[in-house]
Amino acid sequence: MAEFPHVPRLAALNVETAVVLGSALAASLAAVRFQAFERFCHLVRRFEYMQLDEVMIIALVLSLAFLYLFIVRDLQVRRYIREMELQRTRAVRAAHVDELTGLPNRRALTERLRSIRCGAAADMTVLMLDLDGFKAVNDRHGHETGDDVLRCVADRLRHMSERWPGMLAARLGGDEFACVIQPGISGDALERLASNIVQELTAPMPQCGGATIGVSVGIASNANASNVGVLLRRADDAMYCAKRAGGSCFQMAQTLYSGSPLPSQALPA
């Protein structure tokens, strides 16, 4: 989280404001207690030749000027605090959100995984996604179209997360994405989710010049992972296994690490 060196200065300004207000209140109470106003008026009547009424007017004007300056300074401090809060919010967002797609970034994903591991319900499933053929789209249509493809992928994952409670989609960088399901799912539900991801992301993208891509998906659960790093590495290994099998398919890390054959879970044509 970002640190702001101006915080001590704000605290000092708040203390100074409290001192000024406290002093003014104490002076007012003392004036009432010792009948200062009555004494002053009596003094004015005794020394009319000294034109103390003009002095009172000057004092009133100075008091109003002091009040005006105090209000202006208070407004400046409040504006300063708002600006600092806005900068803090922007810094936090920049540190946790991918600028291109608006999805959480790698740092946000890692923090999310660690918070789940430390929580009471640590059951979760991670899906690592790597786009197939993305470099060809960049080379053929240009980087602007490539950025549009990444944004389209992010939008489709975001819409899928609305249909799957507990799903968080993130962009890790380049053409790599990840999804976290918490609590974790398994069996038919997990295969259905992976199949839906492949189907959604391999569908043509009319808003991107009709570009098409594939996606390789690696799936791992934390049942046999000792920490977050191991979990991500297993999902990553499974994803590369799916890519070596031809892409546009998904691979379970459980199969990969069990010593069993590694059939590619490809979708039917």
Backbone bond lengths (Angstrom), bond angles and torsions (degrees), N, CA, C in turn:
res aa  C-N    CA-C-N  psi(-1)  N-CA   C-N-CA  omega(-1)  CA-C   N-CA-C  phi
1 M - - - 1.469 - - 1.522 108.82 -
2 A 1.357 115.39 143.60 1.459 119.23 -175.17 1.513 111.17 -69.49
3 E 1.337 114.68 145.24 1.459 122.07 176.83 1.526 107.91 -103.50
4 F 1.343 117.24 142.11 1.459 121.53 179.80 1.513 109.53 -122.93
5 P 1.363 117.81 115.86 1.466 121.22 -176.73 1.509 113.63 -68.60
6 H 1.352 118.35 -10.45 1.464 120.07 -176.10 1.520 112.32 -85.30
7 V 1.314 118.43 -5.98 1.464 120.65 -177.24 1.527 111.99 -59.32
8 P 1.366 120.46 -45.83 1.476 119.44 176.78 1.521 112.51 -58.14
9 R 1.343 117.38 -35.88 1.447 120.52 179.41 1.524 110.99 -66.36
10 L 1.312 116.70 -38.62 1.458 120.18 176.60 1.515 110.78 -63.74
11 A 1.337 116.04 -41.03 1.461 119.56 178.57 1.526 110.75 -62.41
12 A 1.336 116.04 -39.71 1.460 119.81 178.87 1.529 111.04 -64.58
13 L 1.341 116.58 -39.87 1.452 119.75 178.18 1.522 111.62 -64.30
14 N 1.330 116.96 -38.69 1.458 120.05 178.02 1.523 111.15 -64.65
15 V 1.338 116.80 -41.65 1.468 120.61 177.67 1.518 110.19 -62.92
16 E 1.333 116.83 -42.47 1.464 120.94 -179.48 1.528 110.40 -63.59
17 T 1.333 116.70 -42.04 1.465 120.06 177.56 1.515 111.10 -60.54
18 A 1.328 116.26 -43.96 1.464 120.35 179.72 1.529 111.11 -62.92
19 V 1.330 117.16 -38.96 1.472 120.78 179.36 1.527 110.56 -64.16
20 V 1.367 116.48 -44.19 1.459 119.77 -179.34 1.522 110.90 -63.49
21 L 1.323 116.68 -46.02 1.459 119.92 179.71 1.529 111.29 -64.64
22 G 1.317 116.48 -41.64 1.465 119.93 178.77 1.506 112.39 -63.36
23 S 1.327 115.93 -41.15 1.468 119.69 178.75 1.517 111.26 -64.53
24 A 1.343 116.27 -42.46 1.465 119.64 179.22 1.523 110.98 -63.30
25 L 1.331 116.58 -41.37 1.468 120.17 179.35 1.525 110.88 -65.75
26 A 1.328 116.62 -42.73 1.463 120.17 179.55 1.528 111.37 -63.75
27 A 1.335 115.84 -40.27 1.469 119.26 178.78 1.525 111.15 -65.14
28 S 1.322 117.18 -39.80 1.465 120.41 178.95 1.513 111.12 -65.05
29 L 1.334 117.21 -43.81 1.460 120.55 179.33 1.532 111.13 -64.17
30 A 1.331 116.16 -39.82 1.471 119.58 178.76 1.519 110.93 -65.39
31 A 1.344 116.57 -38.38 1.463 119.78 179.50 1.515 111.18 -64.06
32 V 1.335 115.80 -40.88 1.467 119.09 177.90 1.522 110.77 -67.10
33 R 1.345 115.93 -42.76 1.466 120.08 -176.43 1.526 112.39 -63.06
34 F 1.297 117.60 -40.13 1.470 121.07 -175.88 1.532 112.13 -102.56
35 Q 1.329 117.07 16.43 1.460 122.15 175.73 1.542 111.54 53.09
36 A 1.329 114.30 45.68 1.465 119.25 -176.24 1.520 111.45 -65.10
37 F 1.335 116.33 -36.70 1.459 118.27 -177.43 1.535 111.25 -67.25
38 E 1.353 116.83 -43.33 1.455 119.95 178.12 1.521 111.26 -62.64
39 R 1.309 116.65 -40.89 1.461 120.65 179.44 1.532 110.51 -63.68
40 F 1.336 115.30 -39.32 1.459 118.47 -178.37 1.528 110.73 -67.07
41 C 1.319 116.24 -42.60 1.471 119.38 178.42 1.535 110.73 -62.63
42 H 1.320 116.36 -40.05 1.461 119.82 177.23 1.521 111.13 -62.14
43 L 1.346 115.19 -38.95 1.459 120.06 178.60 1.524 110.74 -64.68
44 V 1.329 115.30 -39.60 1.463 119.50 179.86 1.524 110.37 -61.74
45 R 1.324 116.64 -42.24 1.465 119.90 -179.61 1.529 112.07 -65.96
46 R 1.335 118.16 -32.88 1.472 121.99 -178.84 1.515 111.66 -74.97
47 F 1.357 116.30 -28.53 1.467 118.80 -175.09 1.535 109.95 -122.76
48 E 1.309 115.13 51.77 1.446 118.19 179.80 1.518 111.81 -62.29
49 Y 1.331 116.18 -30.89 1.460 119.23 -178.62 1.525 112.05 -64.98
50 M 1.358 116.98 -18.45 1.472 120.57 179.07 1.534 111.84 -87.29
51 Q 1.359 116.47 -0.42 1.462 121.44 177.06 1.537 111.68 56.59
52 L 1.356 114.50 49.31 1.469 118.22 179.36 1.520 112.19 -69.12
53 D 1.337 116.60 -17.87 1.460 117.16 177.29 1.536 110.83 -64.43
54 E 1.352 115.60 -37.04 1.455 118.64 175.12 1.530 110.99 -64.84
55 V 1.341 114.46 -37.04 1.473 118.20 177.66 1.518 110.36 -62.57
56 M 1.331 116.65 -39.62 1.468 120.00 178.67 1.512 110.79 -63.09
57 I 1.316 116.73 -39.96 1.463 119.50 178.59 1.522 111.00 -63.33
58 I 1.346 115.39 -43.81 1.452 119.52 177.80 1.526 111.10 -61.02
59 A 1.343 115.17 -42.62 1.463 119.31 179.48 1.531 111.37 -63.49
60 L 1.342 115.42 -39.34 1.461 119.21 178.66 1.522 110.95 -64.31
61 V 1.332 116.32 -43.10 1.465 120.33 179.26 1.521 110.45 -62.15
62 L 1.336 115.50 -44.25 1.467 119.03 178.66 1.520 111.34 -63.09
63 S 1.324 116.90 -38.32 1.463 120.05 178.82 1.523 111.04 -64.20
64 L 1.335 115.44 -42.74 1.464 118.68 178.27 1.531 111.35 -64.72
65 A 1.337 115.83 -38.34 1.465 119.48 177.74 1.523 110.61 -63.23
66 F 1.356 115.30 -42.60 1.467 119.32 178.17 1.527 110.65 -62.40
67 L 1.331 117.43 -41.50 1.460 121.60 178.59 1.519 110.83 -62.99
68 Y 1.343 116.31 -42.07 1.456 120.41 178.86 1.534 110.96 -61.75
69 L 1.336 115.96 -46.37 1.472 119.51 179.57 1.524 111.13 -62.42
70 F 1.326 116.00 -38.29 1.465 119.54 179.78 1.528 110.55 -65.07
71 I 1.339 116.86 -42.37 1.466 120.02 179.15 1.524 110.94 -64.62
72 V 1.334 116.85 -42.79 1.464 120.64 179.12 1.514 110.65 -61.27
73 R 1.340 116.12 -42.85 1.461 119.33 -179.61 1.518 110.92 -65.96
74 D 1.342 116.22 -39.38 1.460 119.24 178.89 1.523 110.85 -62.70
75 L 1.339 116.89 -41.01 1.465 120.01 178.35 1.526 110.97 -64.83
76 Q 1.335 116.84 -38.67 1.460 120.18 178.01 1.520 111.36 -63.51
77 V 1.330 116.59 -40.82 1.460 120.19 178.93 1.521 110.44 -64.46
78 R 1.338 116.40 -43.40 1.470 119.79 179.47 1.524 110.93 -62.76
79 R 1.341 117.20 -40.82 1.457 121.01 177.90 1.527 110.41 -64.41
80 Y 1.314 115.94 -39.61 1.462 120.86 179.07 1.521 110.73 -62.78
81 I 1.332 116.71 -42.30 1.466 121.01 179.84 1.528 110.08 -64.13
82 R 1.349 116.64 -42.58 1.462 119.99 178.63 1.519 111.38 -61.44
83 E 1.341 116.81 -41.58 1.457 120.33 178.84 1.528 111.38 -63.88
84 M 1.334 116.84 -40.20 1.455 120.19 178.54 1.530 111.40 -64.97
85 E 1.335 116.29 -40.24 1.462 120.24 177.42 1.521 110.81 -64.64
86 L 1.335 116.68 -39.92 1.458 120.35 178.58 1.516 110.76 -64.96
87 Q 1.332 117.67 -42.24 1.461 121.05 177.71 1.525 110.99 -63.60
88 R 1.316 116.19 -39.35 1.466 120.26 178.67 1.527 110.51 -63.83
89 T 1.345 116.29 -44.21 1.463 119.85 179.00 1.520 111.15 -61.97
90 R 1.336 116.41 -42.04 1.468 119.95 178.74 1.520 111.33 -65.25
91 A 1.327 117.31 -39.53 1.455 120.74 179.98 1.523 111.03 -65.56
92 V 1.326 117.08 -42.26 1.467 120.80 178.60 1.522 110.00 -63.79
93 R 1.323 116.84 -42.81 1.472 120.31 179.72 1.525 110.79 -64.62
94 A 1.343 116.75 -43.81 1.457 120.02 -179.80 1.523 111.33 -62.28
95 A 1.329 116.81 -30.94 1.460 120.40 -178.20 1.524 112.63 -80.09
96 H 1.333 118.18 -18.15 1.463 120.55 -173.18 1.528 114.34 -124.39
97 V 1.331 118.52 -3.80 1.460 120.92 -176.70 1.525 109.71 -124.48
98 D 1.336 115.76 134.88 1.459 121.07 176.69 1.525 108.88 -71.98
99 E 1.316 116.81 126.41 1.460 121.28 -172.93 1.524 112.37 -66.32
100 L 1.331 117.78 -37.32 1.460 120.80 -175.01 1.526 112.29 -73.56
101 T 1.323 117.43 -45.30 1.461 121.19 -171.53 1.534 113.79 -102.80
102 G 1.333 117.19 -19.14 1.457 119.81 -176.26 1.516 113.74 80.41
103 L 1.332 117.72 0.54 1.461 120.86 176.76 1.532 109.92 -80.89
104 P 1.333 117.75 160.43 1.469 119.69 170.20 1.527 109.99 -56.32
105 N 1.338 116.91 147.30 1.458 119.80 179.53 1.530 111.13 -96.20
106 R 1.344 115.67 -171.93 1.458 120.19 -176.85 1.530 111.40 -60.08
107 R 1.319 117.23 -41.55 1.461 120.36 -179.26 1.530 110.93 -61.68
108 A 1.338 116.30 -44.82 1.465 119.78 179.30 1.519 111.09 -63.23
109 L 1.339 116.79 -39.56 1.468 120.45 178.81 1.516 110.93 -63.81
110 T 1.337 117.04 -46.09 1.461 120.79 -179.49 1.527 111.03 -61.19
111 E 1.329 116.73 -43.78 1.459 120.00 178.87 1.524 111.21 -63.39
112 R 1.339 116.02 -37.97 1.461 120.33 177.79 1.527 110.92 -63.55
113 L 1.326 116.48 -44.46 1.470 120.39 179.66 1.523 110.99 -63.22
114 R 1.323 116.47 -41.89 1.463 119.56 -179.69 1.525 111.48 -66.88
115 S 1.331 116.36 -37.05 1.463 118.68 178.79 1.526 110.60 -67.15
116 I 1.327 116.91 -35.54 1.467 119.82 177.28 1.522 110.26 -68.14
117 R 1.352 116.35 -41.29 1.469 119.83 179.77 1.515 111.38 -62.01
118 C 1.337 116.34 -33.41 1.461 120.20 -178.18 1.530 111.85 -84.41
119 G 1.311 117.26 -11.21 1.449 120.09 -177.60 1.515 112.42 -84.51
120 A 1.325 113.25 175.95 1.467 118.32 -178.86 1.516 110.65 -69.99
121 A 1.353 117.18 -40.49 1.461 120.91 179.54 1.515 108.70 -99.10
122 A 1.343 116.38 92.50 1.457 121.20 -173.86 1.520 112.19 -96.52
123 D 1.322 118.34 9.69 1.450 121.85 -178.68 1.523 109.06 -76.05
124 M 1.333 117.15 123.81 1.461 120.43 -179.50 1.515 110.17 -156.81
125 T 1.337 114.74 160.05 1.460 123.11 177.85 1.514 108.49 -128.22
126 V 1.326 116.24 137.80 1.464 121.70 -179.55 1.528 109.11 -117.39
127 L 1.321 115.91 133.96 1.461 122.29 174.97 1.520 108.20 -118.02
128 M 1.319 116.66 120.81 1.465 121.80 176.51 1.522 108.23 -98.22
129 L 1.342 116.11 131.78 1.460 121.72 -176.45 1.527 110.02 -120.91
130 D 1.323 115.53 132.57 1.460 120.99 174.47 1.525 107.92 -129.08
131 L 1.336 116.58 125.12 1.459 120.21 -176.17 1.520 110.80 -73.31
132 D 1.326 116.19 133.72 1.466 122.71 177.03 1.524 109.23 -94.69
133 G 1.327 116.45 132.35 1.460 120.55 176.90 1.518 114.36 80.23
134 F 1.322 117.07 11.60 1.462 118.31 -178.11 1.534 111.11 -69.27
135 K 1.326 116.71 -37.38 1.469 119.63 179.59 1.528 110.48 -61.94
136 A 1.330 117.10 -38.56 1.462 120.14 178.51 1.522 111.30 -63.64
137 V 1.337 117.20 -37.86 1.468 120.81 177.14 1.525 109.76 -63.72
138 N 1.323 116.65 -42.72 1.468 120.63 178.20 1.525 110.80 -61.31
139 D 1.332 115.99 -44.46 1.468 120.21 -177.23 1.528 111.42 -69.03
140 R 1.331 116.73 -36.51 1.463 120.62 -174.77 1.527 112.07 -81.97
141 H 1.341 116.67 -42.12 1.455 120.22 -172.35 1.532 114.00 -109.24
142 G 1.314 118.34 -10.92 1.462 120.73 -179.79 1.525 112.34 99.21
143 H 1.322 115.19 164.34 1.465 120.75 -174.86 1.530 112.39 -70.11
144 E 1.317 117.54 -28.98 1.464 118.76 177.98 1.522 111.17 -63.59
145 T 1.329 115.67 -42.57 1.462 119.00 175.74 1.517 110.47 -66.27
146 G 1.336 116.72 -37.45 1.460 119.89 176.64 1.518 111.90 -59.74
147 D 1.337 116.19 -41.46 1.474 119.41 176.83 1.525 110.86 -64.54
148 D 1.348 116.53 -37.97 1.464 120.00 177.63 1.523 110.93 -63.25
149 V 1.332 116.47 -38.34 1.467 120.66 177.78 1.526 110.43 -62.84
150 L 1.324 117.23 -44.46 1.464 120.66 179.20 1.522 111.13 -62.26
151 R 1.333 116.42 -40.27 1.463 119.34 178.09 1.529 110.97 -67.10
152 C 1.331 116.87 -37.51 1.463 120.69 177.98 1.527 110.54 -64.90
153 V 1.335 116.61 -43.12 1.473 120.38 176.66 1.527 110.12 -59.61
154 A 1.328 116.38 -44.13 1.470 120.33 179.47 1.525 110.86 -61.20
155 D 1.333 116.97 -42.66 1.468 120.14 179.67 1.522 111.13 -62.83
156 R 1.324 117.28 -42.08 1.460 119.95 -179.03 1.528 111.21 -67.34
157 L 1.322 116.76 -39.45 1.468 119.20 176.49 1.530 110.58 -66.31
158 R 1.315 116.29 -38.08 1.468 120.00 179.33 1.533 110.50 -63.74
159 H 1.322 116.72 -41.09 1.463 120.32 178.16 1.531 110.90 -67.01
160 M 1.325 116.14 -36.42 1.465 118.92 178.03 1.525 111.13 -66.46
161 S 1.317 116.59 -36.85 1.469 119.56 -179.81 1.519 111.38 -64.52
162 E 1.342 116.78 -24.59 1.465 119.80 176.66 1.524 110.99 -72.32
163 R 1.339 116.28 -26.14 1.463 119.73 -179.63 1.522 112.10 -90.69
164 W 1.333 117.01 -15.31 1.468 121.28 -179.92 1.528 108.64 -117.93
165 P 1.320 118.84 98.88 1.475 121.73 -179.88 1.534 111.13 -57.55
166 G 1.319 115.56 136.67 1.460 120.15 178.97 1.509 114.49 86.34
167 M 1.348 117.39 6.14 1.470 120.57 -178.91 1.522 110.01 -96.27
168 L 1.320 116.18 131.68 1.463 122.94 176.10 1.518 108.40 -121.24
169 A 1.337 117.30 122.35 1.462 122.11 177.28 1.517 109.33 -101.39
170 A 1.346 116.60 142.05 1.468 121.34 -178.82 1.518 109.12 -143.51
171 R 1.330 115.13 154.56 1.462 120.65 172.46 1.517 108.30 -104.57
172 L 1.327 115.91 123.74 1.457 120.73 -177.31 1.523 111.89 -85.86
173 G 1.331 116.94 -22.82 1.454 120.92 -177.62 1.513 109.59 137.77
174 G 1.344 116.99 150.29 1.457 119.54 -179.51 1.518 110.96 58.94
175 D 1.328 116.48 -128.31 1.456 121.27 178.10 1.527 111.47 -106.92
176 E 1.324 116.74 27.37 1.467 121.83 179.81 1.527 110.38 -106.76
177 F 1.325 115.03 132.44 1.454 122.70 177.65 1.526 108.51 -129.09
178 A 1.307 116.13 169.10 1.464 121.26 177.33 1.517 109.37 -150.09
179 C 1.321 115.00 152.41 1.467 121.71 175.33 1.519 108.28 -129.85
180 V 1.316 115.77 138.51 1.462 121.66 176.39 1.515 108.00 -117.56
181 I 1.330 116.17 130.09 1.461 121.82 176.68 1.517 107.65 -112.27
182 Q 1.316 116.62 122.22 1.459 121.32 178.93 1.522 109.17 -142.00
183 P 1.336 117.40 120.39 1.462 126.94 2.81 1.523 111.84 -70.45
184 G 1.322 114.78 157.97 1.454 120.96 -175.81 1.515 112.24 -65.26
185 I 1.331 115.02 156.48 1.457 120.93 176.43 1.519 108.38 -124.27
186 S 1.293 116.73 163.23 1.465 120.46 -178.47 1.516 108.70 -151.63
187 G 1.327 114.86 176.81 1.450 120.49 175.10 1.515 113.47 65.72
188 D 1.321 115.26 -138.96 1.466 121.15 -175.22 1.528 112.24 -62.71
189 A 1.344 116.57 -37.83 1.461 119.34 -178.52 1.523 110.79 -63.09
190 L 1.319 117.99 -41.20 1.459 121.63 -179.73 1.525 110.70 -67.04
191 E 1.321 116.82 -43.01 1.467 119.45 178.11 1.526 111.04 -64.80
192 R 1.335 116.59 -37.28 1.464 119.67 178.58 1.525 110.54 -65.33
193 L 1.329 117.19 -40.76 1.458 120.52 177.96 1.521 110.92 -63.57
194 A 1.324 117.28 -47.27 1.464 120.75 -179.65 1.528 110.84 -61.62
195 S 1.328 116.47 -40.60 1.468 120.07 178.38 1.519 110.83 -64.49
196 N 1.333 116.61 -40.87 1.468 119.87 178.46 1.522 111.70 -62.81
197 I 1.334 116.35 -39.58 1.476 119.90 179.06 1.526 109.99 -62.61
198 V 1.328 116.83 -46.24 1.464 120.10 179.89 1.528 110.58 -62.31
199 Q 1.322 116.81 -44.28 1.465 120.04 -179.83 1.528 111.93 -63.57
200 E 1.322 116.50 -43.45 1.470 120.32 -178.16 1.523 111.71 -64.86
201 L 1.318 116.27 -44.91 1.469 119.51 -173.19 1.520 113.24 -80.58
202 T 1.329 118.22 -20.12 1.466 119.97 178.70 1.527 111.96 -91.94
203 A 1.335 117.17 -5.07 1.471 119.97 177.42 1.521 109.32 -68.52
204 P 1.349 118.47 147.34 1.475 121.04 179.46 1.529 111.52 -56.90
205 M 1.328 114.82 152.33 1.470 121.44 -178.81 1.520 108.83 -118.15
206 P 1.335 117.26 89.59 1.474 119.99 -177.32 1.523 113.04 -58.40
207 Q 1.340 117.54 -34.35 1.463 120.35 -178.59 1.525 112.25 -72.72
208 C 1.330 116.78 -6.68 1.477 121.48 179.30 1.523 110.11 -116.36
209 G 1.319 116.98 37.79 1.453 120.54 179.33 1.513 113.59 69.76
210 G 1.337 117.36 23.12 1.454 120.95 -179.44 1.517 113.84 74.92
211 A 1.331 117.37 16.09 1.463 120.62 -179.48 1.526 110.64 -63.00
212 T 1.315 115.31 146.07 1.464 121.50 176.16 1.520 108.81 -128.19
213 I 1.300 115.67 145.52 1.453 122.31 178.56 1.525 108.26 -136.93
214 G 1.321 115.59 170.39 1.448 121.51 171.33 1.525 109.14 -115.38
215 V 1.313 116.86 176.71 1.463 119.83 178.47 1.524 108.96 -149.60
216 S 1.315 115.53 133.84 1.465 122.45 175.09 1.521 107.93 -104.94
217 V 1.332 116.55 131.81 1.459 121.86 -173.34 1.522 109.85 -122.23
218 G 1.327 116.04 127.88 1.463 122.29 173.19 1.508 110.03 -112.37
219 I 1.332 117.33 135.64 1.468 121.38 -172.31 1.521 109.52 -123.64
220 A 1.337 116.54 132.96 1.462 122.09 177.26 1.516 109.05 -143.89
221 S 1.322 115.80 145.13 1.467 121.11 174.00 1.519 108.07 -112.17
222 N 1.316 116.99 163.83 1.460 120.07 -176.76 1.525 112.50 -90.11
223 A 1.325 116.75 13.51 1.463 119.19 -179.05 1.525 111.49 -60.99
224 N 1.333 116.09 -39.08 1.462 119.82 -177.97 1.521 112.84 -116.24
225 A 1.334 117.29 15.37 1.467 121.08 -179.88 1.521 109.26 -101.32
226 S 1.318 116.27 129.74 1.465 120.38 -175.96 1.526 112.26 -76.80
227 N 1.339 117.73 -26.52 1.464 120.65 179.51 1.524 109.55 -154.95
228 V 1.320 115.23 178.41 1.459 120.82 -176.55 1.522 111.05 -63.38
229 G 1.333 117.03 -39.61 1.461 120.18 -179.80 1.515 112.08 -60.69
230 V 1.320 116.93 -43.62 1.462 120.65 178.56 1.521 110.58 -64.45
231 L 1.327 116.78 -41.28 1.463 121.14 179.83 1.525 110.91 -60.12
232 L 1.328 117.47 -47.84 1.459 120.91 179.78 1.519 111.56 -65.67
233 R 1.325 117.32 -38.50 1.457 120.28 -179.85 1.531 111.19 -65.30
234 R 1.325 117.13 -39.71 1.463 119.81 179.21 1.527 111.28 -67.42
235 A 1.315 116.26 -41.06 1.465 119.04 176.67 1.526 110.69 -64.39
236 D 1.323 116.35 -37.30 1.461 121.08 178.54 1.524 110.82 -66.26
237 D 1.322 117.20 -43.37 1.470 120.88 178.05 1.530 111.04 -61.28
238 A 1.328 115.92 -42.02 1.464 119.98 179.03 1.525 110.77 -64.87
239 M 1.328 116.85 -36.66 1.457 120.36 179.07 1.521 111.12 -64.75
240 Y 1.349 117.59 -42.80 1.463 120.23 178.66 1.525 111.09 -67.71
241 C 1.315 117.18 -30.40 1.456 120.37 175.17 1.530 110.11 -64.90
242 A 1.329 116.85 -41.59 1.464 120.87 177.08 1.525 110.61 -64.86
243 K 1.318 117.37 -36.93 1.470 120.72 179.44 1.525 110.60 -67.22
244 R 1.342 116.77 -40.87 1.465 119.97 178.08 1.528 111.69 -66.26
245 A 1.326 116.64 -24.98 1.469 120.81 179.04 1.523 112.12 -78.79
246 G 1.323 117.42 -2.31 1.456 119.78 176.61 1.511 114.23 123.33
247 G 1.328 117.94 -10.57 1.457 121.08 178.37 1.510 113.38 81.38
248 S 1.338 114.75 174.84 1.464 122.06 -177.33 1.524 111.07 52.31
249 C 1.325 115.78 45.03 1.451 122.41 178.79 1.525 108.25 -155.00
250 F 1.341 116.00 177.78 1.463 119.56 178.60 1.518 109.61 -130.66
251 Q 1.326 114.55 155.16 1.463 121.59 -178.46 1.525 109.35 -135.68
252 M 1.336 115.66 134.88 1.458 121.45 177.92 1.529 110.28 -86.81
253 A 1.328 116.93 130.74 1.459 120.16 176.87 1.515 111.37 -66.89
254 Q 1.318 117.86 -28.00 1.462 120.57 178.88 1.516 110.36 -59.66
255 T 1.324 116.39 -41.52 1.466 120.46 176.52 1.511 111.07 -68.24
256 L 1.324 115.64 -38.32 1.462 121.21 -176.93 1.521 111.55 -63.65
257 Y 1.348 117.61 -38.57 1.461 121.24 -174.77 1.524 113.43 -98.51
258 S 1.327 117.14 1.53 1.453 118.84 -179.58 1.512 112.96 -90.46
259 G 1.340 116.63 -9.36 1.453 120.10 -178.54 1.511 112.15 85.94
260 S 1.346 117.56 3.32 1.452 121.23 179.33 1.523 109.33 -82.63
261 P 1.320 116.93 166.86 1.461 119.26 174.47 1.523 110.39 -57.00
262 L 1.307 115.54 156.25 1.457 120.87 -174.26 1.525 110.78 -114.12
263 P 1.321 117.95 72.13 1.465 117.97 178.23 1.513 110.48 -70.90
264 S 1.304 117.14 140.70 1.462 120.76 177.40 1.515 108.53 -78.24
265 Q 1.343 115.27 128.84 1.462 120.12 -179.54 1.530 108.81 -84.56
266 A 1.318 115.76 68.37 1.462 119.77 -176.07 1.516 110.38 -80.60
267 L 1.313 114.40 155.09 1.458 119.15 177.39 1.521 109.38 -82.57
268 P 1.303 116.29 147.00 1.458 118.26 176.40 1.517 110.49 -66.57
269 A 1.314 116.13 148.15 1.466 120.66 -178.87 1.529 109.72 -67.80
